[in-house]
Amino acid sequence: MRQLRPVAVLGGVRIPFCRQNTAYADVGNLGMSVRTLGALVERFGLHGQQLGEVAMGAVIKHSSDWNLGREAALSSGLSPLTPGITLQRACGTSLDTIVHIANKIAVGQIEAGIGGGSDTTSDVPIVYGKAFRHRLLAAFRARTPRERLAAFRGFHPRELKPEFPGVAEPRTGKSMGDHCEDMAKQWNVSRESQDEWALSSHQKLAAAYERGFFSDLVVSFRGVTRDNILRPDTTLEKLASLKPAFDRNSGRGTLTAGNSTPLTDGAAACLLGTPEWAQAHGLEPLCWLRDAHVAAVDFVHGEGLLMAPTVAVAEMLRRNGLTLQDFDFYEIHEAFAAQVLCTLRAWESEDYCRTRLGLEAPLGRIDPARINPNGSSLATGHPFAATGARIVATAAKELAQRGRGRCLISICTAGGMGVVAILER
């Protein structure tokens, strides 16, 4: 992103993230997005104001869904003259919507905008099989009762068997968890290290809530005030008692429900603008979005599905003349504890950095204490399209509290992609 104008992150909000089929089971993406955007509008005094664009995203959508960004904006309190767009890149979606807004600001197309996303794994699209859908369409097109009845001639109840959203990579037939199990075995990541990482995430998130860090970042919804995935009382013993969730039969499975993110509902959004727009509206930039990058890996032919952030980070660092150690803290999305640990090992590996990343030396080690200082996805949960905006809002506030610094954001996604960014203050 060639910065013609600086892009300020002015703040963000989210609703508490909730395990599927709990508090938000009957809400859906639009309801969660409206609550989140409405809270953002209220917090920053944007009622009735026209922004350059609202970009939202969702991974789990119904075929009948309208443009989520526009519909949510229309119900948010913003001026109805504010355009809206809906984007999707799996788990990187709302980091991408933020980058989309930032790019428009940087090149002078707009002065301010909102990027965010929502996802529900409770309100999933469940459709009838193709055979029965064809019958329904034929009956709908029929002109007479006889023709309508004829559309169901030869009907068998098995045609009513529903089709659910795909949970496996279409090119491999394996779930994300299956792929991550392969990565954990390849990089020799132990079950114990994964459980320890998960426990640390819960402890950090609980501590952040206790010291009031999220008081202006998380807005209550449906009577929920904190992420209901958070388990501040969990222990290594409890985590160790869980059975493998993906590789159940080999005796070598290491990924469990405790060290993997649960299916989650939630929404998050961030406000961005030029420094001039921020000053005119009495807002202080929390930090600046310096750069962002996306990369992909060939997971179909052997690369780890969730290893693309290792590539994206290396390419972004090279472009900016930075090293991996030139950051005060790191926000690495915890799709699985194993994914984070594999990424860290890859950056320390001389062979991987030389042969895959084209580097003369390893990117090197980073201090785990500087990673996800306020907890991350294993404790908050992971509504696919909301995670990026959650991370940006959290990192921006952390930078503002520190007064200065630099943060590296790294998010892995389905489809073998990685979305990364640099925030600075």
PyMOL commands that set and color helices and strands:
alter all, ss='L'
color gray80, all
select helices_A, chain A and resi 28-43+68-74+90-106+130-141+145-150+157-160+176-186+191-210+236-240+275-280+299-301+308-320+337-348+350-355+368-370+377-380+384-402
alter helices_A, ss='H'
color red, helices_A
select strands_A, chain A and resi 8-14+18-19+53-57+84-87+112-119+127-128+162-163+264-273+287-296+329-332+406-413+417-424
alter strands_A, ss='S'
color yellow, strands_A
deselect
rebuild
show_as cartoon
